[in-house]
Amino acid sequence: MTDMSLLPRDTIPPPVTLSQAFWYWLKLGFISFGGPAGQIAMMHTELVERRRWISEQRFLHALNYCMLLPGPEATQLAVYIGWLMHRTRGGIMAGVLFVLPSLLLLILLSWIYLAYGNLPVVAGILYGIKPAVVAIVLAAAWRIGTRSLRNPAMIAIAIASCLAIAVARLPFPAIVAGAAIIGMVGGRAWPHLFQVGGAAVHSSASYGLAIIDDTTPSPPQARFSPGHLLKVALIGAGIGAAVWLLLTSRYGAAGTLAQMGWFFTKAAMLTFGGAYAVLPYVYQGGVEQYQWLSATQMIDGLALGETTPGPLIMIVAFVGFVGGWTHALFGQDSLLLAGIAGAAVAAFFTFLPSFIFILAGGPLVESTRGNVRMTAPLTAISAAVVGVIVSLALFFGQHVFLAGGRIDWAAVAISAAACIALFRFKAGTIKLIAACALAGLMLSYWNG
């Protein structure tokens, strides 16, 4: 029985087997649309309300921890809950199943895009989706801003970060470092301005006793041990280093795959505030520095990423696929294999740090929650992220609305309608993407 609505509220549900958890996480990987907010809400509904695997207080406790870490918080929350219930193997299983479907789907879409992207039907669909992406990015900035910009100091940090990346062209890591320094100083001088915002899910309702309830003792793996932290961190780092050295020995340190491994490891360490926050850094590296793909392809990749389940940061797989394909890593006769290799390398090095953070550092970082001096730098980074996302929307808007050197009023109209649907009517992302794709298809045939 997976739905515990018929079980008395004062009765603890039966233990969950690893097999039951496997099928749940696999299902979630295929239906987790809606970005991190939607994915977190979906896990809350299923795991807290229906199945009662974990109490709301413990769920929010885990969520607050994941929100303080770099990396996709919904993915890390899945890893955390899987780890809490079934130790290391449960955490690895939950995380892999959460991201694997989106990786496979994005590889398929990337292949269709590169092999058949010039077909009128594909071009028309992308024409409608790209203006919707501008609206979706603006909505993300608004959503994060309402949570992060709680006082004039946070607003000032957001404006400064937007100007720093859009006007001064400062690299994203420098903006993150600057915000962290401001947070360290501000947390000591004005601690009331740098309090961590609330969690993304708020509810005081009680759904009955859970398997991991408020009073359930922490399992052995959740008790902090310096030796355990060091062991898991070294094993995780060793796996990453071994894979990178293998790529280096086979293709050289200057080879595309080795460069991708190092670049996406750095990107993973900068993913504060979700995928939208790190996209400018991925753009700077993938388009400007390494030239794995063009600016137009980057926007198309984000459009495709919005249509798949799982974490949006999986757009790195598109970047890796296009980079491997366009650089013909294994020759012109093996473009698909090169694309798959690039996508796999990008995804592996992007998500590996998230697994290490949860499996190694969970108990230690949890003990610092509520300490303003520890969390203030992350609060400032969250504010800076809002400005970075706004700059990203401006960048996308410039390329979408002024693609031919003049204003594309049809694209502007689609984006405006998408904004109204998102802000006024709270439309779902998938329905919005589908409607805009249909509009783009109709306009392309009308103009054709």
PEDA-V544272 format. One record per helix or strand of 3 or more residues. SS is the DSSP state (hx for helix, st for strand). FROM is the first residue (numbers start at 1). TO is the last residue. If there is no record, write none. Layout:
ss=SS from=FROM to=TO
ss=SS from=FROM to=TO
//
This chain:
ss=hx from=4 to=6
ss=hx from=18 to=31
ss=hx from=35 to=50
ss=hx from=56 to=67
ss=hx from=73 to=116
ss=hx from=120 to=148
ss=hx from=152 to=166
ss=hx from=172 to=189
ss=hx from=191 to=194
ss=hx from=220 to=222
ss=hx from=226 to=251
ss=hx from=256 to=268
ss=hx from=275 to=289
ss=hx from=295 to=305
ss=hx from=312 to=326
ss=hx from=332 to=366
ss=hx from=372 to=401
ss=hx from=409 to=423
ss=hx from=429 to=447
//
